Each structure stands twice: as structure tokens, then as C-alpha cells.
């Protein structure tokens, strides 16, 4: 899924509001909803670009680790089931 805006752009939008621009005007000017703005603010508010990039890296790593854990748990279940049938 391709996102329309990068973390850098989103942080820039948040800073525009911090500098005094109205949220409605910002959303109209850049073509996104107020709901998106408030979602981004809750996720990226107070961050700088490097922190946002690190967050993205950690989320990707977390997703990868969750997938590995799920695969390992499934494998363990398969092995346990195979051992039960042998005896």
C-alpha cells in the first residue's frame, strides 16, 4: 500500500499548524481530511523527522518479529500433533 505523504511531509504539516495555520486551511490546501491530521498528530506530534523514521523502522521490525513468532508457534503445534499421533 502506497501512502500519499511521507513522514517528513506529515511532520511539516504538523509544524504548519504549530506556526499558526488553521487545521481546516491546512487540510484544504494539501488535500487530506481533518481526521487524517488528528491521527497523524497523535502518532507524530512532537517528533522530528529522524524520530519518525526510527519509529517506522521499529514498527517494521515488530511486524517481522510477530510473523516469525506466529510461524514458530504454528510449527511447534504441528510437531506436537505429529508426536501425539505416533504414540
PyMOL Python script that loads the backbone (N, CA, C, O; Angstrom):
from pymol import cmd

cmd.read_pdbstr("""\
ATOM      1  N   UNK A   1       0.850  -1.180   0.000  1.00  0.00           N
ATOM      2  CA  UNK A   1       0.000   0.000   0.000  1.00  0.00           C
ATOM      3  C   UNK A   1       0.893   1.240   0.000  1.00  0.00           C
ATOM      4  O   UNK A   1       1.736   1.401   0.883  1.00  0.00           O
ATOM      5  N   UNK A   2       0.710   2.103  -0.978  1.00  0.00           N
ATOM      6  CA  UNK A   2       1.487   3.331  -1.098  1.00  0.00           C
ATOM      7  C   UNK A   2       0.783   4.440  -0.348  1.00  0.00           C
ATOM      8  O   UNK A   2      -0.408   4.689  -0.537  1.00  0.00           O
ATOM      9  N   UNK A   3       1.542   5.100   0.505  1.00  0.00           N
ATOM     10  CA  UNK A   3       0.990   6.226   1.244  1.00  0.00           C
ATOM     11  C   UNK A   3       1.193   7.494   0.433  1.00  0.00           C
ATOM     12  O   UNK A   3       2.185   7.634  -0.283  1.00  0.00           O
ATOM     13  N   UNK A   4       0.261   8.401   0.549  1.00  0.00           N
ATOM     14  CA  UNK A   4       0.352   9.648  -0.216  1.00  0.00           C
ATOM     15  C   UNK A   4       1.415  10.585   0.321  1.00  0.00           C
ATOM     16  O   UNK A   4       2.033  11.327  -0.442  1.00  0.00           O
ATOM     17  N   UNK A   5       1.633  10.558   1.637  1.00  0.00           N
ATOM     18  CA  UNK A   5       2.555  11.514   2.244  1.00  0.00           C
ATOM     19  C   UNK A   5       3.634  10.783   3.039  1.00  0.00           C
ATOM     20  O   UNK A   5       3.370   9.773   3.692  1.00  0.00           O
ATOM     21  N   UNK A   6       4.850  11.312   2.971  1.00  0.00           N
ATOM     22  CA  UNK A   6       5.952  10.743   3.746  1.00  0.00           C
ATOM     23  C   UNK A   6       5.890  11.266   5.175  1.00  0.00           C
ATOM     24  O   UNK A   6       5.166  12.215   5.477  1.00  0.00           O
ATOM     25  N   UNK A   7       6.663  10.627   6.042  1.00  0.00           N
ATOM     26  CA  UNK A   7       6.735  11.101   7.424  1.00  0.00           C
ATOM     27  C   UNK A   7       7.244  12.543   7.481  1.00  0.00           C
ATOM     28  O   UNK A   7       6.786  13.343   8.297  1.00  0.00           O
ATOM     29  N   UNK A   8       8.198  12.861   6.602  1.00  0.00           N
ATOM     30  CA  UNK A   8       8.741  14.223   6.557  1.00  0.00           C
ATOM     31  C   UNK A   8       7.648  15.231   6.227  1.00  0.00           C
ATOM     32  O   UNK A   8       7.552  16.283   6.859  1.00  0.00           O
ATOM     33  N   UNK A   9       6.820  14.903   5.231  1.00  0.00           N
ATOM     34  CA  UNK A   9       5.725  15.804   4.852  1.00  0.00           C
ATOM     35  C   UNK A   9       4.727  15.952   5.998  1.00  0.00           C
ATOM     36  O   UNK A   9       4.278  17.060   6.292  1.00  0.00           O
ATOM     37  N   UNK A  10       4.387  14.859   6.634  1.00  0.00           N
ATOM     38  CA  UNK A  10       3.406  14.886   7.718  1.00  0.00           C
ATOM     39  C   UNK A  10       3.914  15.759   8.860  1.00  0.00           C
ATOM     40  O   UNK A  10       3.162  16.566   9.406  1.00  0.00           O
ATOM     41  N   UNK A  11       5.172  15.604   9.221  1.00  0.00           N
ATOM     42  CA  UNK A  11       5.735  16.425  10.295  1.00  0.00           C
ATOM     43  C   UNK A  11       5.732  17.889   9.872  1.00  0.00           C
ATOM     44  O   UNK A  11       5.501  18.775  10.695  1.00  0.00           O
ATOM     45  N   UNK A  12       5.984  18.140   8.607  1.00  0.00           N
ATOM     46  CA  UNK A  12       5.890  19.511   8.092  1.00  0.00           C
ATOM     47  C   UNK A  12       4.486  20.076   8.239  1.00  0.00           C
ATOM     48  O   UNK A  12       4.320  21.237   8.612  1.00  0.00           O
ATOM     49  N   UNK A  13       3.481  19.270   7.950  1.00  0.00           N
ATOM     50  CA  UNK A  13       2.087  19.714   8.116  1.00  0.00           C
ATOM     51  C   UNK A  13       1.808  20.063   9.573  1.00  0.00           C
ATOM     52  O   UNK A  13       1.203  21.092   9.873  1.00  0.00           O
ATOM     53  N   UNK A  14       2.255  19.193  10.470  1.00  0.00           N
ATOM     54  CA  UNK A  14       2.020  19.436  11.894  1.00  0.00           C
ATOM     55  C   UNK A  14       2.686  20.740  12.336  1.00  0.00           C
ATOM     56  O   UNK A  14       2.134  21.483  13.148  1.00  0.00           O
ATOM     57  N   UNK A  15       3.866  21.008  11.799  1.00  0.00           N
ATOM     58  CA  UNK A  15       4.576  22.247  12.148  1.00  0.00           C
ATOM     59  C   UNK A  15       3.866  23.479  11.600  1.00  0.00           C
ATOM     60  O   UNK A  15       3.908  24.546  12.214  1.00  0.00           O
ATOM     61  N   UNK A  16       3.209  23.336  10.439  1.00  0.00           N
ATOM     62  CA  UNK A  16       2.459  24.465   9.893  1.00  0.00           C
ATOM     63  C   UNK A  16       1.346  24.889  10.843  1.00  0.00           C
ATOM     64  O   UNK A  16       1.112  26.082  11.035  1.00  0.00           O
ATOM     65  N   UNK A  17       0.663  23.920  11.434  1.00  0.00           N
ATOM     66  CA  UNK A  17      -0.390  24.239  12.401  1.00  0.00           C
ATOM     67  C   UNK A  17       0.231  24.845  13.657  1.00  0.00           C
ATOM     68  O   UNK A  17      -0.311  25.792  14.227  1.00  0.00           O
ATOM     69  N   UNK A  18       1.369  24.296  14.087  1.00  0.00           N
ATOM     70  CA  UNK A  18       2.062  24.860  15.253  1.00  0.00           C
ATOM     71  C   UNK A  18       2.446  26.314  15.011  1.00  0.00           C
ATOM     72  O   UNK A  18       2.488  27.116  15.944  1.00  0.00           O
ATOM     73  N   UNK A  19       2.728  26.650  13.749  1.00  0.00           N
ATOM     74  CA  UNK A  19       3.119  28.012  13.399  1.00  0.00           C
ATOM     75  C   UNK A  19       1.931  28.958  13.256  1.00  0.00           C
ATOM     76  O   UNK A  19       2.112  30.155  13.034  1.00  0.00           O
ATOM     77  N   UNK A  20       0.715  28.424  13.384  1.00  0.00           N
ATOM     78  CA  UNK A  20      -0.450  29.299  13.373  1.00  0.00           C
ATOM     79  C   UNK A  20      -1.473  29.063  12.287  1.00  0.00           C
ATOM     80  O   UNK A  20      -2.520  29.710  12.301  1.00  0.00           O
ATOM     81  N   UNK A  21      -1.227  28.175  11.351  1.00  0.00           N
ATOM     82  CA  UNK A  21      -2.211  27.913  10.299  1.00  0.00           C
ATOM     83  C   UNK A  21      -3.386  27.131  10.882  1.00  0.00           C
ATOM     84  O   UNK A  21      -3.201  26.261  11.733  1.00  0.00           O
ATOM     85  N   UNK A  22      -4.579  27.442  10.422  1.00  0.00           N
ATOM     86  CA  UNK A  22      -5.775  26.729  10.865  1.00  0.00           C
ATOM     87  C   UNK A  22      -5.771  25.315  10.282  1.00  0.00           C
ATOM     88  O   UNK A  22      -5.346  25.101   9.146  1.00  0.00           O
ATOM     89  N   UNK A  23      -6.248  24.362  11.072  1.00  0.00           N
ATOM     90  CA  UNK A  23      -6.275  22.959  10.639  1.00  0.00           C
ATOM     91  C   UNK A  23      -7.101  22.808   9.367  1.00  0.00           C
ATOM     92  O   UNK A  23      -6.681  22.128   8.432  1.00  0.00           O
ATOM     93  N   UNK A  24      -8.277  23.440   9.328  1.00  0.00           N
ATOM     94  CA  UNK A  24      -9.135  23.336   8.133  1.00  0.00           C
ATOM     95  C   UNK A  24      -8.416  23.845   6.889  1.00  0.00           C
ATOM     96  O   UNK A  24      -8.500  23.229   5.826  1.00  0.00           O
ATOM     97  N   UNK A  25      -7.711  24.964   7.018  1.00  0.00           N
ATOM     98  CA  UNK A  25      -6.982  25.534   5.883  1.00  0.00           C
ATOM     99  C   UNK A  25      -5.859  24.606   5.439  1.00  0.00           C
ATOM    100  O   UNK A  25      -5.674  24.390   4.241  1.00  0.00           O
ATOM    101  N   UNK A  26      -5.114  24.060   6.383  1.00  0.00           N
ATOM    102  CA  UNK A  26      -4.032  23.137   6.066  1.00  0.00           C
ATOM    103  C   UNK A  26      -4.571  21.924   5.305  1.00  0.00           C
ATOM    104  O   UNK A  26      -4.008  21.517   4.289  1.00  0.00           O
ATOM    105  N   UNK A  27      -5.655  21.359   5.805  1.00  0.00           N
ATOM    106  CA  UNK A  27      -6.248  20.172   5.173  1.00  0.00           C
ATOM    107  C   UNK A  27      -6.731  20.477   3.763  1.00  0.00           C
ATOM    108  O   UNK A  27      -6.525  19.681   2.846  1.00  0.00           O
ATOM    109  N   UNK A  28      -7.365  21.617   3.590  1.00  0.00           N
ATOM    110  CA  UNK A  28      -7.858  22.002   2.263  1.00  0.00           C
ATOM    111  C   UNK A  28      -6.693  22.221   1.311  1.00  0.00           C
ATOM    112  O   UNK A  28      -6.727  21.764   0.168  1.00  0.00           O
ATOM    113  N   UNK A  29      -5.668  22.914   1.773  1.00  0.00           N
ATOM    114  CA  UNK A  29      -4.532  23.252   0.930  1.00  0.00           C
ATOM    115  C   UNK A  29      -3.776  22.015   0.442  1.00  0.00           C
ATOM    116  O   UNK A  29      -3.321  21.978  -0.701  1.00  0.00           O
ATOM    117  N   UNK A  30      -3.642  21.011   1.297  1.00  0.00           N
ATOM    118  CA  UNK A  30      -2.848  19.838   0.932  1.00  0.00           C
ATOM    119  C   UNK A  30      -3.692  18.618   0.551  1.00  0.00           C
ATOM    120  O   UNK A  30      -3.145  17.599   0.129  1.00  0.00           O
ATOM    121  N   UNK A  31      -5.007  18.710   0.693  1.00  0.00           N
ATOM    122  CA  UNK A  31      -5.885  17.656   0.197  1.00  0.00           C
ATOM    123  C   UNK A  31      -5.987  16.420   1.059  1.00  0.00           C
ATOM    124  O   UNK A  31      -5.980  15.304   0.539  1.00  0.00           O
ATOM    125  N   UNK A  32      -6.084  16.592   2.371  1.00  0.00           N
ATOM    126  CA  UNK A  32      -6.343  15.463   3.258  1.00  0.00           C
ATOM    127  C   UNK A  32      -7.387  15.868   4.282  1.00  0.00           C
ATOM    128  O   UNK A  32      -7.682  17.051   4.449  1.00  0.00           O
ATOM    129  N   UNK A  33      -7.945  14.876   4.967  1.00  0.00           N
ATOM    130  CA  UNK A  33      -9.049  15.141   5.890  1.00  0.00           C
ATOM    131  C   UNK A  33      -8.541  15.589   7.251  1.00  0.00           C
ATOM    132  O   UNK A  33      -7.384  15.365   7.606  1.00  0.00           O
ATOM    133  N   UNK A  34      -9.426  16.224   8.004  1.00  0.00           N
ATOM    134  CA  UNK A  34      -9.083  16.599   9.375  1.00  0.00           C
ATOM    135  C   UNK A  34      -8.828  15.348  10.214  1.00  0.00           C
ATOM    136  O   UNK A  34      -7.981  15.358  11.107  1.00  0.00           O
ATOM    137  N   UNK A  35      -9.557  14.281   9.928  1.00  0.00           N
ATOM    138  CA  UNK A  35      -9.346  13.023  10.661  1.00  0.00           C
ATOM    139  C   UNK A  35      -7.909  12.538  10.459  1.00  0.00           C
ATOM    140  O   UNK A  35      -7.266  12.077  11.402  1.00  0.00           O
ATOM    141  N   UNK A  36      -7.412  12.645   9.229  1.00  0.00           N
ATOM    142  CA  UNK A  36      -6.021  12.259   8.970  1.00  0.00           C
ATOM    143  C   UNK A  36      -5.073  13.135   9.764  1.00  0.00           C
ATOM    144  O   UNK A  36      -4.114  12.637  10.352  1.00  0.00           O
ATOM    145  N   UNK A  37      -5.329  14.437   9.789  1.00  0.00           N
ATOM    146  CA  UNK A  37      -4.472  15.354  10.547  1.00  0.00           C
ATOM    147  C   UNK A  37      -4.399  14.933  12.014  1.00  0.00           C
ATOM    148  O   UNK A  37      -3.309  14.827  12.577  1.00  0.00           O
ATOM    149  N   UNK A  38      -5.554  14.693  12.632  1.00  0.00           N
ATOM    150  CA  UNK A  38      -5.567  14.357  14.058  1.00  0.00           C
ATOM    151  C   UNK A  38      -4.947  12.984  14.327  1.00  0.00           C
ATOM    152  O   UNK A  38      -4.343  12.771  15.379  1.00  0.00           O
ATOM    153  N   UNK A  39      -5.094  12.064  13.389  1.00  0.00           N
ATOM    154  CA  UNK A  39      -4.435  10.758  13.512  1.00  0.00           C
ATOM    155  C   UNK A  39      -2.917  10.940  13.474  1.00  0.00           C
ATOM    156  O   UNK A  39      -2.192  10.382  14.297  1.00  0.00           O
ATOM    157  N   UNK A  40      -2.452  11.727  12.508  1.00  0.00           N
ATOM    158  CA  UNK A  40      -1.016  11.997  12.401  1.00  0.00           C
ATOM    159  C   UNK A  40      -0.497  12.726  13.635  1.00  0.00           C
ATOM    160  O   UNK A  40       0.594  12.434  14.125  1.00  0.00           O
ATOM    161  N   UNK A  41      -1.280  13.669  14.128  1.00  0.00           N
ATOM    162  CA  UNK A  41      -0.839  14.421  15.301  1.00  0.00           C
ATOM    163  C   UNK A  41      -0.670  13.493  16.504  1.00  0.00           C
ATOM    164  O   UNK A  41       0.269  13.639  17.286  1.00  0.00           O
ATOM    165  N   UNK A  42      -1.601  12.528  16.642  1.00  0.00           N
ATOM    166  CA  UNK A  42      -1.486  11.603  17.770  1.00  0.00           C
ATOM    167  C   UNK A  42      -0.272  10.689  17.613  1.00  0.00           C
ATOM    168  O   UNK A  42       0.328  10.275  18.605  1.00  0.00           O
ATOM    169  N   UNK A  43       0.088  10.378  16.372  1.00  0.00           N
ATOM    170  CA  UNK A  43       1.213   9.475  16.132  1.00  0.00           C
ATOM    171  C   UNK A  43       2.555  10.209  16.080  1.00  0.00           C
ATOM    172  O   UNK A  43       3.539   9.732  16.646  1.00  0.00           O
ATOM    173  N   UNK A  44       2.606  11.360  15.410  1.00  0.00           N
ATOM    174  CA  UNK A  44       3.867  12.034  15.150  1.00  0.00           C
ATOM    175  C   UNK A  44       4.052  13.349  15.904  1.00  0.00           C
ATOM    176  O   UNK A  44       5.110  13.971  15.799  1.00  0.00           O
ATOM    177  N   UNK A  45       3.048  13.782  16.658  1.00  0.00           N
ATOM    178  CA  UNK A  45       3.141  15.072  17.342  1.00  0.00           C
ATOM    179  C   UNK A  45       4.370  15.155  18.232  1.00  0.00           C
ATOM    180  O   UNK A  45       4.611  14.263  19.045  1.00  0.00           O
ATOM    181  N   UNK A  46       5.142  16.210  18.084  1.00  0.00           N
ATOM    182  CA  UNK A  46       6.328  16.418  18.904  1.00  0.00           C
ATOM    183  C   UNK A  46       7.572  15.700  18.401  1.00  0.00           C
ATOM    184  O   UNK A  46       8.643  15.844  18.990  1.00  0.00           O
ATOM    185  N   UNK A  47       7.452  14.930  17.323  1.00  0.00           N
ATOM    186  CA  UNK A  47       8.613  14.204  16.788  1.00  0.00           C
ATOM    187  C   UNK A  47       9.325  15.038  15.745  1.00  0.00           C
ATOM    188  O   UNK A  47       8.740  15.905  15.096  1.00  0.00           O
ATOM    189  N   UNK A  48      10.614  14.746  15.606  1.00  0.00           N
ATOM    190  CA  UNK A  48      11.317  15.288  14.450  1.00  0.00           C
ATOM    191  C   UNK A  48      11.423  14.176  13.413  1.00  0.00           C
ATOM    192  O   UNK A  48      11.002  13.046  13.664  1.00  0.00           O
ATOM    193  N   UNK A  49      11.979  14.492  12.256  1.00  0.00           N
ATOM    194  CA  UNK A  49      11.995  13.540  11.141  1.00  0.00           C
ATOM    195  C   UNK A  49      12.775  12.276  11.487  1.00  0.00           C
ATOM    196  O   UNK A  49      12.333  11.177  11.152  1.00  0.00           O
ATOM    197  N   UNK A  50      13.917  12.402  12.145  1.00  0.00           N
ATOM    198  CA  UNK A  50      14.713  11.212  12.454  1.00  0.00           C
ATOM    199  C   UNK A  50      13.981  10.295  13.431  1.00  0.00           C
ATOM    200  O   UNK A  50      14.078   9.072  13.329  1.00  0.00           O
ATOM    201  N   UNK A  51      13.255  10.878  14.370  1.00  0.00           N
ATOM    202  CA  UNK A  51      12.477  10.059  15.305  1.00  0.00           C
ATOM    203  C   UNK A  51      11.350   9.323  14.583  1.00  0.00           C
ATOM    204  O   UNK A  51      11.062   8.167  14.891  1.00  0.00           O
ATOM    205  N   UNK A  52      10.718   9.991  13.628  1.00  0.00           N
ATOM    206  CA  UNK A  52       9.645   9.353  12.860  1.00  0.00           C
ATOM    207  C   UNK A  52      10.191   8.206  12.016  1.00  0.00           C
ATOM    208  O   UNK A  52       9.550   7.162  11.897  1.00  0.00           O
ATOM    209  N   UNK A  53      11.374   8.395  11.431  1.00  0.00           N
ATOM    210  CA  UNK A  53      11.982   7.319  10.645  1.00  0.00           C
ATOM    211  C   UNK A  53      12.312   6.133  11.542  1.00  0.00           C
ATOM    212  O   UNK A  53      12.101   4.984  11.152  1.00  0.00           O
ATOM    213  N   UNK A  54      12.825   6.399  12.734  1.00  0.00           N
ATOM    214  CA  UNK A  54      13.153   5.325  13.683  1.00  0.00           C
ATOM    215  C   UNK A  54      11.889   4.577  14.096  1.00  0.00           C
ATOM    216  O   UNK A  54      11.900   3.352  14.210  1.00  0.00           O
ATOM    217  N   UNK A  55      10.787   5.320  14.323  1.00  0.00           N
ATOM    218  CA  UNK A  55       9.511   4.699  14.665  1.00  0.00           C
ATOM    219  C   UNK A  55       9.071   3.754  13.545  1.00  0.00           C
ATOM    220  O   UNK A  55       8.625   2.637  13.807  1.00  0.00           O
ATOM    221  N   UNK A  56       9.197   4.204  12.310  1.00  0.00           N
ATOM    222  CA  UNK A  56       8.805   3.376  11.165  1.00  0.00           C
ATOM    223  C   UNK A  56       9.651   2.102  11.111  1.00  0.00           C
ATOM    224  O   UNK A  56       9.128   1.017  10.857  1.00  0.00           O
ATOM    225  N   UNK A  57      10.974   2.236  11.354  1.00  0.00           N
ATOM    226  CA  UNK A  57      11.855   1.071  11.362  1.00  0.00           C
ATOM    227  C   UNK A  57      11.461   0.096  12.470  1.00  0.00           C
ATOM    228  O   UNK A  57      11.426  -1.115  12.250  1.00  0.00           O
ATOM    229  N   UNK A  58      11.169   0.616  13.646  1.00  0.00           N
ATOM    230  CA  UNK A  58      10.789  -0.248  14.765  1.00  0.00           C
ATOM    231  C   UNK A  58       9.463  -0.953  14.505  1.00  0.00           C
ATOM    232  O   UNK A  58       9.296  -2.121  14.857  1.00  0.00           O
ATOM    233  N   UNK A  59       8.516  -0.239  13.885  1.00  0.00           N
ATOM    234  CA  UNK A  59       7.227  -0.872  13.558  1.00  0.00           C
ATOM    235  C   UNK A  59       7.424  -1.999  12.552  1.00  0.00           C
ATOM    236  O   UNK A  59       6.798  -3.052  12.670  1.00  0.00           O
ATOM    237  N   UNK A  60       8.296  -1.784  11.558  1.00  0.00           N
ATOM    238  CA  UNK A  60       8.567  -2.830  10.566  1.00  0.00           C
ATOM    239  C   UNK A  60       9.233  -4.034  11.229  1.00  0.00           C
ATOM    240  O   UNK A  60       8.882  -5.178  10.939  1.00  0.00           O
ATOM    241  N   UNK A  61      10.187  -3.780  12.110  1.00  0.00           N
ATOM    242  CA  UNK A  61      10.858  -4.872  12.813  1.00  0.00           C
ATOM    243  C   UNK A  61       9.869  -5.628  13.701  1.00  0.00           C
ATOM    244  O   UNK A  61       9.905  -6.857  13.768  1.00  0.00           O
ATOM    245  N   UNK A  62       9.000  -4.904  14.372  1.00  0.00           N
ATOM    246  CA  UNK A  62       7.992  -5.529  15.227  1.00  0.00           C
ATOM    247  C   UNK A  62       7.074  -6.437  14.411  1.00  0.00           C
ATOM    248  O   UNK A  62       6.757  -7.548  14.837  1.00  0.00           O
ATOM    249  N   UNK A  63       6.653  -5.972  13.256  1.00  0.00           N
ATOM    250  CA  UNK A  63       5.801  -6.775  12.375  1.00  0.00           C
ATOM    251  C   UNK A  63       6.521  -8.051  11.946  1.00  0.00           C
ATOM    252  O   UNK A  63       5.929  -9.131  11.942  1.00  0.00           O
ATOM    253  N   UNK A  64       7.806  -7.925  11.583  1.00  0.00           N
ATOM    254  CA  UNK A  64       8.597  -9.077  11.169  1.00  0.00           C
ATOM    255  C   UNK A  64       8.737 -10.080  12.312  1.00  0.00           C
ATOM    256  O   UNK A  64       8.618 -11.288  12.103  1.00  0.00           O
ATOM    257  N   UNK A  65       8.987  -9.579  13.516  1.00  0.00           N
ATOM    258  CA  UNK A  65       9.148 -10.469  14.666  1.00  0.00           C
ATOM    259  C   UNK A  65       7.839 -11.160  15.037  1.00  0.00           C
ATOM    260  O   UNK A  65       7.846 -12.331  15.416  1.00  0.00           O
ATOM    261  N   UNK A  66       6.730 -10.457  14.934  1.00  0.00           N
ATOM    262  CA  UNK A  66       5.430 -11.081  15.209  1.00  0.00           C
ATOM    263  C   UNK A  66       5.156 -12.210  14.216  1.00  0.00           C
ATOM    264  O   UNK A  66       4.624 -13.256  14.589  1.00  0.00           O
ATOM    265  N   UNK A  67       5.519 -11.996  12.960  1.00  0.00           N
ATOM    266  CA  UNK A  67       5.318 -13.029  11.940  1.00  0.00           C
ATOM    267  C   UNK A  67       6.191 -14.244  12.247  1.00  0.00           C
ATOM    268  O   UNK A  67       5.731 -15.382  12.153  1.00  0.00           O
ATOM    269  N   UNK A  68       7.453 -14.001  12.614  1.00  0.00           N
ATOM    270  CA  UNK A  68       8.334 -15.109  12.964  1.00  0.00           C
ATOM    271  C   UNK A  68       7.800 -15.893  14.159  1.00  0.00           C
ATOM    272  O   UNK A  68       7.837 -17.124  14.162  1.00  0.00           O
ATOM    273  N   UNK A  69       7.307 -15.189  15.167  1.00  0.00           N
ATOM    274  CA  UNK A  69       6.741 -15.853  16.345  1.00  0.00           C
ATOM    275  C   UNK A  69       5.534 -16.702  15.962  1.00  0.00           C
ATOM    276  O   UNK A  69       5.408 -17.844  16.406  1.00  0.00           O
ATOM    277  N   UNK A  70       4.650 -16.149  15.142  1.00  0.00           N
ATOM    278  CA  UNK A  70       3.464 -16.901  14.724  1.00  0.00           C
ATOM    279  C   UNK A  70       3.861 -18.158  13.959  1.00  0.00           C
ATOM    280  O   UNK A  70       3.279 -19.224  14.161  1.00  0.00           O
ATOM    281  N   UNK A  71       4.862 -18.030  13.072  1.00  0.00           N
ATOM    282  CA  UNK A  71       5.323 -19.198  12.320  1.00  0.00           C
ATOM    283  C   UNK A  71       5.918 -20.246  13.254  1.00  0.00           C
ATOM    284  O   UNK A  71       5.680 -21.441  13.080  1.00  0.00           O
ATOM    285  N   UNK A  72       6.687 -19.807  14.237  1.00  0.00           N
ATOM    286  CA  UNK A  72       7.309 -20.746  15.180  1.00  0.00           C
ATOM    287  C   UNK A  72       6.253 -21.456  16.024  1.00  0.00           C
ATOM    288  O   UNK A  72       6.342 -22.663  16.248  1.00  0.00           O
ATOM    289  N   UNK A  73       5.251 -20.703  16.492  1.00  0.00           N
ATOM    290  CA  UNK A  73       4.174 -21.311  17.277  1.00  0.00           C
ATOM    291  C   UNK A  73       3.409 -22.342  16.449  1.00  0.00           C
ATOM    292  O   UNK A  73       3.051 -23.408  16.950  1.00  0.00           O
ATOM    293  N   UNK A  74       3.162 -22.017  15.182  1.00  0.00           N
ATOM    294  CA  UNK A  74       2.472 -22.952  14.296  1.00  0.00           C
ATOM    295  C   UNK A  74       3.310 -24.218  14.110  1.00  0.00           C
ATOM    296  O   UNK A  74       2.794 -25.333  14.169  1.00  0.00           O
ATOM    297  N   UNK A  75       4.598 -24.027  13.886  1.00  0.00           N
ATOM    298  CA  UNK A  75       5.496 -25.167  13.718  1.00  0.00           C
ATOM    299  C   UNK A  75       5.498 -26.055  14.965  1.00  0.00           C
ATOM    300  O   UNK A  75       5.463 -27.280  14.854  1.00  0.00           O
ATOM    301  N   UNK A  76       5.537 -25.451  16.127  1.00  0.00           N
ATOM    302  CA  UNK A  76       5.504 -26.209  17.383  1.00  0.00           C
ATOM    303  C   UNK A  76       4.210 -27.005  17.507  1.00  0.00           C
ATOM    304  O   UNK A  76       4.229 -28.160  17.933  1.00  0.00           O
ATOM    305  N   UNK A  77       3.087 -26.395  17.138  1.00  0.00           N
ATOM    306  CA  UNK A  77       1.809 -27.101  17.190  1.00  0.00           C
ATOM    307  C   UNK A  77       1.794 -28.297  16.242  1.00  0.00           C
ATOM    308  O   UNK A  77       1.279 -29.361  16.587  1.00  0.00           O
ATOM    309  N   UNK A  78       2.354 -28.122  15.056  1.00  0.00           N
ATOM    310  CA  UNK A  78       2.408 -29.209  14.077  1.00  0.00           C
ATOM    311  C   UNK A  78       3.256 -30.360  14.631  1.00  0.00           C
ATOM    312  O   UNK A  78       2.879 -31.527  14.523  1.00  0.00           O
ATOM    313  N   UNK A  79       4.396 -30.020  15.218  1.00  0.00           N
ATOM    314  CA  UNK A  79       5.279 -31.049  15.782  1.00  0.00           C
ATOM    315  C   UNK A  79       4.591 -31.784  16.930  1.00  0.00           C
ATOM    316  O   UNK A  79       4.660 -33.011  17.010  1.00  0.00           O
ATOM    317  N   UNK A  80       3.929 -31.044  17.816  1.00  0.00           N
ATOM    318  CA  UNK A  80       3.218 -31.679  18.934  1.00  0.00           C
ATOM    319  C   UNK A  80       2.127 -32.615  18.428  1.00  0.00           C
ATOM    320  O   UNK A  80       1.953 -33.713  18.957  1.00  0.00           O
ATOM    321  N   UNK A  81       1.407 -32.193  17.424  1.00  0.00           N
ATOM    322  CA  UNK A  81       0.343 -33.025  16.864  1.00  0.00           C
ATOM    323  C   UNK A  81       0.926 -34.281  16.234  1.00  0.00           C
ATOM    324  O   UNK A  81       0.358 -35.363  16.388  1.00  0.00           O
ATOM    325  N   UNK A  82       2.036 -34.164  15.534  1.00  0.00           N
ATOM    326  CA  UNK A  82       2.680 -35.318  14.906  1.00  0.00           C
ATOM    327  C   UNK A  82       3.177 -36.296  15.972  1.00  0.00           C
ATOM    328  O   UNK A  82       3.073 -37.509  15.792  1.00  0.00           O
ATOM    329  N   UNK A  83       3.705 -35.788  17.059  1.00  0.00           N
ATOM    330  CA  UNK A  83       4.198 -36.660  18.128  1.00  0.00           C
ATOM    331  C   UNK A  83       3.046 -37.386  18.827  1.00  0.00           C
ATOM    332  O   UNK A  83       3.197 -38.543  19.220  1.00  0.00           O
ATOM    333  N   UNK A  84       1.912 -36.727  18.984  1.00  0.00           N
ATOM    334  CA  UNK A  84       0.750 -37.368  19.600  1.00  0.00           C
ATOM    335  C   UNK A  84       0.262 -38.543  18.756  1.00  0.00           C
ATOM    336  O   UNK A  84      -0.156 -39.562  19.306  1.00  0.00           O
ATOM    337  N   UNK A  85       0.308 -38.417  17.455  1.00  0.00           N
ATOM    338  CA  UNK A  85      -0.194 -39.459  16.566  1.00  0.00           C
ATOM    339  C   UNK A  85       0.749 -40.654  16.488  1.00  0.00           C
ATOM    340  O   UNK A  85       0.306 -41.768  16.210  1.00  0.00           O
ATOM    341  N   UNK A  86       2.034 -40.444  16.728  1.00  0.00           N
ATOM    342  CA  UNK A  86       2.999 -41.532  16.655  1.00  0.00           C
ATOM    343  C   UNK A  86       2.793 -42.547  17.782  1.00  0.00           C
ATOM    344  O   UNK A  86       2.958 -43.747  17.558  1.00  0.00           O
ATOM    345  N   UNK A  87       2.448 -42.106  18.951  1.00  0.00           N
ATOM    346  CA  UNK A  87       2.381 -42.994  20.097  1.00  0.00           C
ATOM    347  C   UNK A  87       1.071 -43.655  20.110  1.00  0.00           C
ATOM    348  O   UNK A  87       0.793 -44.458  21.001  1.00  0.00           O
TER     349      UNK A  87
END
""", "prot")
cmd.dss("prot")
cmd.show_as("cartoon", "prot")
cmd.util.cbc("prot")
cmd.orient("prot")
